[in-house]
């Protein structure tokens, strides 16, 4: 997968440069940098290093967030029987992408990725050809602030009359309160059939000092931290699965290497809930 994506990028330099502002940090590329990827630019690395200086565990938090996604998709595919995934804010491809995890267990799984970084679209061209023939993988270039566009275009691949797993992993903390994040999630969830699931992770400032929070909350790719109570509001009306709201390192992590990082190490809440 990684080799295919690198080849696609080098073969399409125009696609890489078109519509991409390399002078401004972007969340997807900064996250890629923290995960040890190569699809990032100087602005992303500078922003990532500044965050790491204030919060040295940021790379650990990024890795644990990725592991949470893997465990959630594994559970939903293997135990909950979900065969459709809408992954918004997917970021640049890394190990164990949603479609790879799901289609290893159920090759017929259908996955739609959504991101607003044109660089992700370049990589998606290779990603779309890598799915199992029995399933399907699609990509929508859109911002999470555009739920109507997302739902309309995702319907090319997903059947919203059947259960869908809505993945909002490490994306809503980029949406400030004045952009109505709760309304965005409610609109997306309203489009889901009963038996669907909402999967979310979200940064919290509850384990960080005021100076660190202020540093995260300024400049490009700024983060809007939310408390546990504020995070819980996204799941109003849904049926939370055990163990409820926990650190991203703790959700059903019994089989992960022990001891697990603490909640303060990741500063990220997560949860999975069912649509009744």
C-alpha positions, 0 to 999 in steps of 0.5 A: 500500500505505502509503495503504491501511494508513493509511486502515485505521488511521484508519478503525478507531480501536478496533482500534488501541487494543484490546489495545495498551499504548502506554506500553511500547516494542514491537519492531515499532513501534520498528523502524517508527520507525527506518524513518521510519514513523508507526505508533509511540508516544511510548514507542517513539520514546523507546526508539528514540532511546535506542538511537540515542544509543548506536548512531548507525547503528541506522537504517542497520542497520534499512534494510539489514536490510530490504534483506536481506529483499528480496534473500533473497525475490527469490532464493528466488522467482526462482531457488530456485522457492519459492512459500510463505513463513512470515514470523515477526516481520514487524513493521509493513508497510513498502516491499517486504513479503515478499508484494509482493516474492514476488508480483511475481515469482510471483503465485501465491505464498502468504505467512503473516505472524506477529507479536505486536503487535495494531497489526500485526493492524490493518494486516494487515486491509488487507494481506490484501486487497492480494494478487494474486488468484492467490496468498494472504496470511494473518496469525497473531497469535502470538509466536515462542515459540508454534511449535505455534500458528504452525504449526497456524494457518499450515497454513490457507494453507501446504502444509507437505508442500511447500517453505516459506521460513521467515523469521526476520528480526531477531526471534530476538535478542528471545528470551533464552537461557532461552526456548530460541531454538534449540529454537524454531527447531529445532521450526519447521525440523522442520516444513518439507519438504526443499527449504525454506529458513531465512532469518535475521538477528540482532543481534550485539554483537561490534562494540559496546562493553560499555556499548552492549551493556548498554544494548540488553540492558535494558528493554522490547524488550531485545536478546539479542546473539549471536556469529557462532558462536552465530548459526551454531548456528541453522543446524545440519544445514542447507545454507548458501548462499553467501556463508554468514554475513555482514553484513546489508549484504553478502548478495548485495548486488552490485547495491546502491549502493556502497560497502556499509556495513561489518559494524560499521555494521550489527552484524547477521549474516544467512544463508540455508540450505536444508533437506536 
